Amino acid sequence: MTAQTSHPAAPPSGAPSAATPWDLSQDARMPLSRLVSVEIRKSFDTRAGRWLTISIIGLVLVASVIGAFAFPEGQQDYVNLLGLAGGILGYFLPILMILLITSEWTQRTGLVTFALEPRRPRVVLAKVLAGLALAVVVLALGAAIAAGATALSPVNGGEAVWNLGGTEVQNFLLTSVIGVLVGFALAMLLRNSAAAIVAYFVYTFILPIVADALSALVDGFEKIAPWVEFNTAQMPLFTGDYRATGEEWAQIAVSGTIWLVIPFAFGVWRLMRAEVK
C-alpha cells in the first residue's frame, strides 16, 4: 500500500503568503468626515467630557440670567450679555478641546486610534476640525442664551437693546477660536490632561497679571506687553469700540505667533514622533 501524500490547501485568492504579504497600499482611505464624526463622539463618550460640556452651558445660562437682572439699566444689552457668555466660554471651552487631544494618551486609546488610522496628520486634522465644530455649536448655544437673557431685561425695568454688529460677532468668534487653538497647542505639547489644563490657566490668568504688574513697575513695559503677551494684545477686541487699529492687529499677529503658532507647530511635530503605548 502506498502512502498518500497530503497537500496543503491552496490559500484563498488574495491571501498573504511569505512571499506576498498583505498589500494595504491600495486600500481606500477612511473618509475624513468619518474621522471627524468619531472624534466628536469621543468628546461625549466619557463622563468627564459630557458633564464638562453640560456644566459649561449651565454656567453660561445661570450667569446670563443673573446679568439680565443685575446689570445696570444702561448695560442690559445684547453686546454686554454676549460678552459675559463669551468670557465664560473663552475660559472653559478650551478645556473640552484639551481633553479631546489628551484622551489618547491619558486614557491609553491612542494605540487603537493610530492603528485604525496610522496616518497621524489626518487624525490631528480630524481632531482640530471636530474641536472647531464643537466650539461653533457651543458658541451658538451661548449666543442664543445671551439673546434669551436680553429678552428678559424688561422684567427688571430695563430695555431689550439688540445692538449687536458685525464687528462684535467677528471678535466674539475670533477670540473664542484663538482660545480653542491655544488649548489644542498645549494639549499636543504636553499630552497630559492635568498638565495641559494647568498650563492653560497659567496662560489665561497668571500671565496677564504678570504683564500688568511689570507694566506698573517697569517704565515702558506697557508698550512692550502687547507685543509679547497674547491676552494683553487681544484686549482691544473686548473694550472700547471693539475695533483694533493696524498696530493692534500687528501686536495680535506677533504675540499670536509666539503663543499660538510656534507652540501649535511644535506640538504637532511632537505628536507625530511620539511613541504610542
FITILO-813656 format. One record per residue (C-alpha): x negated, y, z; residue number from 1. Coordinates in nm, 3 decimals. Layout:
N
c1,c2,c3,i
X,Y,Z,NUM
...
This chain:
277
c1,c2,c3,i
0.000,0.000,0.000,1
-0.139,0.334,-0.093,2
-0.108,0.624,0.148,3
0.099,0.912,0.025,4
-0.079,1.243,0.013,5
0.121,1.527,0.169,6
0.101,1.863,0.004,7
0.175,2.183,0.195,8
0.488,2.357,0.088,9
0.431,2.641,-0.150,10
0.463,2.981,0.018,11
0.768,3.181,-0.078,12
0.728,3.430,-0.354,13
0.563,3.746,-0.231,14
0.445,3.591,0.096,15
0.092,3.681,0.211,16
-0.199,3.443,0.200,17
-0.561,3.462,0.299,18
-0.641,3.589,-0.046,19
-0.338,3.813,-0.088,20
-0.229,3.981,0.237,21
0.086,4.186,0.261,22
0.063,4.492,0.040,23
0.254,4.775,0.210,24
0.132,5.046,-0.021,25
0.435,5.011,-0.247,26
0.691,5.022,0.035,27
0.931,5.313,0.025,28
0.867,5.582,0.285,29
1.111,5.630,0.565,30
1.312,5.944,0.481,31
1.207,6.248,0.679,32
1.571,6.317,0.760,33
1.592,5.981,0.938,34
1.280,6.059,1.139,35
1.428,6.394,1.241,36
1.758,6.234,1.345,37
1.569,5.974,1.551,38
1.371,6.247,1.729,39
1.691,6.438,1.805,40
1.848,6.126,1.954,41
1.536,6.064,2.162,42
1.581,6.406,2.323,43
1.909,6.289,2.478,44
1.835,5.920,2.529,45
1.656,5.994,2.857,46
1.835,6.124,3.164,47
1.573,6.397,3.203,48
1.632,6.539,2.855,49
2.010,6.503,2.872,50
2.053,6.665,3.213,51
1.796,6.934,3.140,52
1.999,7.040,2.835,53
2.322,7.039,3.034,54
2.155,7.236,3.315,55
2.022,7.500,3.076,56
2.364,7.555,2.917,57
2.528,7.558,3.260,58
2.280,7.816,3.390,59
2.343,8.039,3.088,60
2.719,8.007,3.142,61
2.701,8.098,3.513,62
2.459,8.387,3.458,63
2.666,8.530,3.172,64
2.988,8.525,3.373,65
2.812,8.691,3.667,66
2.667,8.951,3.430,67
3.011,9.027,3.286,68
3.135,9.117,3.634,69
2.818,9.251,3.798,70
2.660,9.464,3.525,71
2.731,9.839,3.546,72
3.014,9.952,3.324,73
2.781,10.103,3.065,74
2.582,9.779,3.029,75
2.867,9.534,2.981,76
2.799,9.499,2.610,77
2.708,9.209,2.387,78
2.341,9.308,2.343,79
2.273,9.310,2.718,80
2.462,8.987,2.780,81
2.291,8.820,2.485,82
1.957,8.939,2.623,83
2.046,8.776,2.956,84
2.129,8.448,2.784,85
1.820,8.472,2.565,86
1.596,8.534,2.865,87
1.715,8.216,3.035,88
1.688,8.011,2.716,89
1.345,8.157,2.644,90
1.215,8.030,2.977,91
1.372,7.684,2.986,92
1.435,7.575,2.627,93
1.060,7.515,2.559,94
1.059,7.259,2.843,95
1.302,7.047,2.642,96
1.066,7.076,2.346,97
0.767,6.979,2.562,98
0.943,6.658,2.668,99
1.009,6.578,2.301,100
0.632,6.557,2.240,101
0.500,6.425,2.570,102
0.757,6.143,2.599,103
0.549,5.940,2.352,104
0.258,5.944,2.597,105
0.412,5.965,2.945,106
0.682,5.705,2.870,107
0.448,5.496,2.651,108
0.676,5.492,2.348,109
0.405,5.614,2.113,110
0.296,5.263,2.016,111
0.644,5.187,1.881,112
0.682,5.528,1.717,113
0.349,5.520,1.535,114
0.386,5.154,1.443,115
0.719,5.217,1.271,116
0.581,5.532,1.106,117
0.199,5.516,1.101,118
0.170,5.846,0.914,119
0.129,6.072,1.215,120
0.164,6.403,1.028,121
0.518,6.301,0.927,122
0.602,6.216,1.289,123
0.470,6.552,1.408,124
0.664,6.734,1.135,125
0.980,6.543,1.229,126
0.936,6.639,1.594,127
0.887,7.006,1.508,128
1.192,7.010,1.280,129
1.401,6.825,1.538,130
1.291,7.066,1.810,131
1.374,7.370,1.599,132
1.713,7.223,1.506,133
1.791,7.161,1.873,134
1.673,7.511,1.960,135
1.902,7.668,1.698,136
2.202,7.471,1.829,137
2.131,7.566,2.192,138
2.073,7.930,2.094,139
2.403,7.933,1.906,140
2.575,7.800,2.219,141
2.402,8.072,2.423,142
2.522,8.339,2.180,143
2.876,8.201,2.199,144
2.866,8.206,2.580,145
2.741,8.568,2.573,146
3.028,8.655,2.340,147
3.275,8.499,2.582,148
3.123,8.695,2.870,149
3.152,9.016,2.668,150
3.521,8.945,2.613,151
3.559,8.916,2.991,152
3.414,9.263,3.052,153
3.753,9.446,3.055,154
3.861,9.231,3.352,155
3.614,9.426,3.567,156
3.721,9.763,3.432,157
3.460,9.777,3.159,158
3.497,9.769,2.784,159
3.401,9.492,2.545,160
3.136,9.654,2.326,161
3.024,9.449,2.027,162
2.708,9.640,1.944,163
2.501,9.356,1.800,164
2.295,9.439,1.492,165
2.062,9.256,1.260,166
1.750,9.369,1.448,167
1.874,9.226,1.778,168
1.961,8.893,1.612,169
1.619,8.881,1.447,170
1.437,8.948,1.774,171
1.655,8.702,1.964,172
1.573,8.422,1.719,173
1.207,8.517,1.675,174
1.118,8.529,2.043,175
1.307,8.206,2.111,176
1.132,8.021,1.828,177
0.796,8.156,1.947,178
0.863,8.016,2.294,179
0.958,7.679,2.148,180
0.643,7.662,1.933,181
0.423,7.760,2.229,182
0.580,7.471,2.419,183
0.502,7.241,2.128,184
0.141,7.358,2.117,185
0.085,7.300,2.489,186
0.253,6.959,2.472,187
0.031,6.844,2.186,188
-0.280,6.978,2.358,189
-0.214,6.813,2.696,190
0.016,6.518,2.607,191
0.138,6.509,2.966,192
0.480,6.639,3.073,193
0.385,6.779,3.413,194
0.062,6.941,3.293,195
0.229,7.096,2.986,196
0.522,7.235,3.188,197
0.285,7.385,3.448,198
0.070,7.534,3.173,199
0.380,7.682,3.007,200
0.494,7.852,3.327,201
0.142,7.985,3.386,202
0.153,8.130,3.034,203
0.504,8.269,3.086,204
0.487,8.404,3.442,205
0.126,8.432,3.558,206
-0.045,8.580,3.252,207
0.192,8.882,3.223,208
0.140,8.956,3.594,209
-0.237,8.937,3.550,210
-0.216,9.164,3.244,211
-0.008,9.419,3.437,212
-0.250,9.409,3.730,213
-0.551,9.462,3.506,214
-0.372,9.746,3.328,215
-0.319,9.917,3.664,216
-0.673,9.858,3.790,217
-0.886,9.889,3.476,218
-0.882,10.209,3.275,219
-0.788,10.150,2.915,220
-0.685,9.785,2.957,221
-0.320,9.873,2.888,222
-0.427,9.944,2.529,223
-0.611,9.612,2.501,224
-0.347,9.393,2.669,225
-0.101,9.373,2.374,226
-0.384,9.252,2.150,227
-0.483,8.962,2.379,228
-0.169,8.875,2.580,229
0.119,8.736,2.377,230
0.402,8.811,2.622,231
0.295,9.175,2.651,232
0.278,9.206,2.273,233
0.641,9.088,2.240,234
0.782,9.348,2.480,235
0.885,9.594,2.201,236
1.125,9.324,2.080,237
1.312,9.340,2.413,238
1.303,9.710,2.501,239
1.381,10.049,2.350,240
1.544,10.036,2.010,241
1.426,9.674,1.958,242
1.222,9.786,1.656,243
0.850,9.715,1.664,244
0.615,9.952,1.481,245
0.349,9.842,1.235,246
0.082,9.845,1.505,247
0.305,9.646,1.741,248
0.363,9.382,1.472,249
-0.014,9.364,1.427,250
-0.054,9.310,1.801,251
0.203,9.031,1.789,252
0.014,8.870,1.499,253
-0.328,8.891,1.667,254
-0.219,8.774,2.012,255
0.003,8.510,1.848,256
-0.299,8.372,1.666,257
-0.482,8.342,2.000,258
-0.197,8.188,2.200,259
0.005,8.004,1.934,260
-0.167,7.940,1.601,261
-0.504,7.820,1.734,262
-0.360,7.602,2.017,263
-0.100,7.458,1.777,264
-0.363,7.366,1.517,265
-0.598,7.220,1.779,266
-0.308,7.031,1.937,267
-0.213,6.874,1.603,268
-0.578,6.778,1.548,269
-0.594,6.613,1.893,270
-0.268,6.429,1.841,271
-0.388,6.296,1.503,272
-0.700,6.150,1.667,273
-0.554,6.037,1.999,274
-0.560,5.667,2.081,275
-0.214,5.521,2.128,276
-0.185,5.275,2.416,277
